[in-house]
């Protein structure tokens, strides 16, 4: 099945550990991501198998962590309205700086049918998310 894919990078003046801590503290997302709803289903750090619910891009997603390698990589997946989404964040540390690589893919008939709207919207949201994480990390 065809897939919508986006990938963005940013260089941040922060260690990977700081970026990891900010991103995996989902309860803080409304402060820097400006999302309206996040609920972690278990307390404690996000680890493989953990689940949480978040409103992202105007859609409420039930998400499951499918890979967590602190502080280098976290990947989650979710399914909604016939769309399967996978979002990955990679942190590549270089001294005091870190390159963030964020990749997201969506498959499913709705994603493909709405491609002209979905891809630009997904790109805009992921760029906003990346910029918010960078700003938050560099402000600490």
N, C-alpha and C positions, 0 to 999 in steps of 0.2 A: 504494500500500500504506500502511496506517496506520503512524504513527510515534510512538514514545515520545520525548518531549522534556522536558528539564529545563534550568533556567537559574538560576544563583545569582550574587550579587554580594557583594563585600566591599570596604570602604575600608581601605587599608593605609598606614601611615606609612613609606613607602619609595618610591624612584624606580622607574619601570618597568624600567629597565636591571637593577636588582638582582633584581626578580621574574623577569624573563626569564632571567637567568643561573642562578637557582636551579631554575626549572622545566625549562630545557633541559639541565641537568646530570643526565641520567637516572640516572647511576651513583650519585648522592647520594639518590635517592628513598627507598631503604630506611631512611635515617637520619631522615627527617622525615615520610614518608608511611606508613611501617611496612609497605610491601609486602615480600614475601619474595623476589621475583625480578625483576631487570631486567638486560637484556643489550643493549647498543648494538652494532649490527652493523658500524659503522664508527667510527673515532675522530674526534675533533674536534667542532665545534659541529653541532647539528642544523640541517639546511637542507632545502629542498624536495627530495623524493626519498629522503632518508635513511630508514633502517628501524631499528627496535629492537623488542625483545620485552619485555613486562612482564606480571607477574601483577597484575591489577587486579580487585578485587571477587571474588577467588577463581578467576578465569579467566585463563589465559595467552593473551595477545593478541600477534599479529604486527602491528606498526603501521608505517604509512608517513606521513611528513610530506607533506601536500599543499599547505600554505601556511605560509611563514615570513617575517614582516616584522618584523625586530628593531627596537625592543623592543615593538612594538605588538600583534602577533597571531601566534599559532601554531595550526595545525589539523592533526590527524592522523586517519587512518581505519584501521579494522581489520575483519576478518571472521572470525567464529568460530561454529560450531554453527548456521549458517543465519541469523546476525545480522550486519548491517552496522552498525558504530558509527562516528560522527564526533564528535570532541571538539575544542572550540575554546576557547582562552584569549585574551582581549582585555585589554590593559593601557591604561587611559586616565589619563594623567598630569595632575595639577593641582598645580603647584608642587612641594612636597616629598612630596605624597601621590599615591597611585594607586588608582583604582578597578579592581578585577579583575572581569571578567564571564566566567563560564565557562558554556558551553553544550554539551550533549551530546544526541545523538539516536541512536536505535536503530530499525532497520527489520528486518523479516524475520518469517517465520511463527512462529518460536519466541518472539521478543520479544512478539508480539501475543498468542499463546496463553497466555503466562505474565505478561501485563500486571499483574495484581493483585499479583504478587510482584516482578516486575522493576522497575517504576517506583519503588516505595518504596526498594528496595535500591539502585538507581542514584542516587536522590536522597540517601540517607544517605551513600553512598560519596563523591559529589561534594562534599557539604557538608564531610565530613571532610578531603578533599583540599584544598579551599579554605582551611579553618581551619589546616591544617598548613603551607601555603604562607605564609599571613599570619604565623603564629607564627614561622616560620623567618626570614622577611624582617625582621620587626621586632626579632628578637633579635641581628641583626648590627650 
